[in-house]
Amino acid sequence: MSFRALLLNSSYEPMKIVGWQKALILWFQGKVEIVEYHNVFARSVSHSFPIPSVLRLKSYVKPRSYGAVRFCRENVYIRDNFTCQYCGVKFHTRHLTLDHVIPASKAGPKSWTNVVAACRGCNQTKANRTPEVAKMPLLKKPEVPNWLPTVELEFQTDRVPQVWLQYLQFKAG
């Protein structure tokens, strides 16, 4: 099952998307109220639970301040729009890798400004070289993001459940 839930702040502002398991855990912990459900159930030996589609936090959580985007694989993929920065093709995450623009073996740092999303083929072709030496120019120079369009990105992929749209209205424009 790959059902996901839209997590809203107590102010109904979209915060993030979580898997159905995390959604149920948040509900069991009493941290959220379930606003909408999917039409499927998670079943245990003795219970059946409808899978949440939209959750609202019971307590307001202050959003992260701008400029505080955590450096990690998923956020690099989001920053680069799941697109190989060498060939320009959009990929699913399982076909993407992280590439050091200046290779780590040549003292290239593991940082926002030196790491990009790359497909496996381009990463292997570039190998242990800089883009210039490999004759593989970058689509754009990697930069430190001051925000990431997590919810907007999901909105653009046309995989958004219909029930989410009313909660994303002000984010989609």
N, C-alpha and C positions, 0 to 999 in steps of 0.2 A: 504494500500500500504506500503510495507517495502523496497522500493528502497533506496539505499545508494549511496553516491558519495565519490570518492577518492579525497581528498584535497591535492594538490601539492603546495610546496613553489614556489616562482617566478623562482627559479632555477630548477624546475621540480622534486625536491626531495619529496618523499611521506611524508606527515606530519601526517594526521589522516583520519579517515573515519567519515563522517557526514551523517545524515538523509537527505532525499530529501527536507524536509521543510527548514532545515538550509541552504542547498545548494542554494535554491531559494532566501532566505533572503540575503545571502552573495552577490548573483548576483544583486538583487534589490538595495542593498546598494552600488553597484559599487566597491566592494572589490576584486572581482574575475572575471576572464574570463572563459567561459565554453569551455572546450576543446573537450569533448565527451558527447553524450546524450544517455539515455536509449530510447527504442522504445515505451515509454508511455508518456502520457500527464497529467498534472494537469489542471483541468478546473474550471473556475469561471463562474459567470453568463455571463460575456461579453468577457472573454479572455481564451485562451488555451496556456499553456506553456509546452514545452518539458522538461522532468525531466533530470537534469544533471547527468552524470555518472562520469565525471572527471572534476575537477575545478583547476585553477591555480591562486594563489594569485597575484595581480598586484604589490604589494610591498613585498620585501623580509622580512621575519620574522625570527629573530635569534632563532634557536631551543633552547629549554631549556637546561641548562647546566646539565651535568651528575651529579647524586647524588641529583637532585632536583625533584624526582618523588613524586607527591602529594599522600598522604595517603587517600584513599577512597575505598569504597566497590568494584567498578569496577576494580581498579588497583590491589587490593588484588586478585580478581578472575583471572585477567590476569597473575599476578606473579605466581599463583598456577596452571595455565593452565586449569582453569575451572574444576579442579579435587579436589574431597574431600580428604583432607589430612589425613583422618583416614581410609577410605575403598578403596581409590585409583580409584574410578569410576568417569568418566568425566560426568558432568551435564550441562544442560542449566542453565543460571543465575536464572531463576525463581524457580529452585529447589535447589539453593545453599543459604547458610547463612554464616554469619561471626561467627567464634567461638573464644572466648578468651581462649588461651591455659591455662593460669592461670586465672581462672574466675575473672570477675570484682568484684564480691562479696568478693573475697579474695585479693583485692587490685591489681589485674592484670591490667596493663595499656592498653589503647587502642592505640596500636602502631604496627609498622611493625613487630617487633620481638615477639609479643604476640598474633597476630590475624592471623587466617588461614581460608581458604575456607573449608566449611564442608557441606555435604548434611544434609537435615533436620533430617533424621533418626539418623545419627551419632551424630549430635549436641544434639538431645533429649536424646540419650542413654548416652552420656558423661555427660550431665546435668551440675551440679554445681561442677564438680570434675576436677582434673588435669588428663592428659592422663595416668599418672602412676597409680593413684588410680582407674581410670575407666578401666585400662588394655586395653587401646586403644592407642598404640604408633603412633606417627606422622610419615608420610612418609619421611618428611625432616624437619629440623629445619627452622622456618621462619626467613628470613633475610630482611634487608633493600635493595631493588633493586636500582641499579644506573642507570637503564634504563628499559623500558618495550617494548617488541616486538609487539606493536599494529599492525603495518602493516604486519609484518612477520606472526603473529598469524592468521590474516585474510587470508593470502596467503596459509597457511597450511590447512585450513578447507575445501578447494575445493568448496567454495561458492563464489569465486571471479569471477566477470564478466570478460569475455574474453578480453574485451577492456582495462582492468586495467593492464594486464600482461606486456605490453610493458613499463609501468611506474614503474613496480615493479621488472624488470629484475635484476638490480644491488642489490636489497634488498633480492631477493630470493636465491641467491647463497650463 
